[in-house]
Amino acid sequence: MTKARDLASASIVPAAVSVTELGYIDGVTSAIQTQMNTKAATSAAINPTIVDAKGDLIAASAADAVSRLAVGANDTVLTADSTTATGLKWATAAAGGMTSIASGSLTGASVALTSISGSYKDLLLIVRNFRPVDASADLQFRFNGDSTTNRHATQTGNGAGFSFTATSGDLGFGQNNTTSTSIYAVTIPDYANATTWKMLTNQMVGNNQADSADYNFRQSRAYYNQTGAVTSITLFPSTGDFTSGTYILYGVS
């Protein structure tokens, strides 16, 4: 049998085979498998036996080369990794989009958080139980170690005589006594951009000034009139030294 069309026109097509089906192999001049391979463009056409289990993936290991990426563990995510054979891997999903990049205790005259990576979107600074030697000292900080008058802040909150506007000097956030129980949450958005001034917001709850029973909730906002990316933050009391307290700096993705 060399010409399916001849069979069809001779009216001797077997009852179980249609003229259309015979037309599919019309013109075959070599083994049918060879013809199928030609239509597939390669003799190494993808074989279903490459995959072995539910969830397996077919991935390229090089140009015109395929390989099996075995299914990952439950709740892992597919991640690009150029060091693997397929350029892919299964990895644990990032938790919460926040990474702790610095932490420690508040001691001495100041604490500097340096070499802050610019790879995050925002920064979140948590300060717990800020306690200075001087009961009236503010918690203050500087960006990039800038001790000039390039820091400007507006701060508002509750408490007699608390609200004020600062036109220069270090950024300050409220007063606490020497046995304070407090927490500050300072957000610095878009800190790594190099084209705009920087801003921040702060929320604090705790007892402050000289009255350990005087608990207040305070909200603050401030800006820094420089365009450089924030790469360091220095924490210090407005007067004297720290006696205790802790901090955690997070990068927010």
Secondary structure, 3 states (H helix, E strand, C coil): CCCHHHHHHCCCCCCCCCHHHHHHCCCCCCCHHHHHHHHCCCCCCCCHHHCCCCCCEEEEEECCEEEEECCCCCCEEEEECCCCCCCEEEEECCCCCEEEEEEEECCECCEEECCCCCCCCEEEEEEEEEEECCCCCEEEEEECCCCCCCEEEEECCCCCCCCEEECCCCEEEEECCCCCCEEEEEEEECCCCCCCCEEEEEEEEEECCCCCCCEEEEEEEEEECCCCCCCCEEEEECCCCEEEEEEEEEEEC
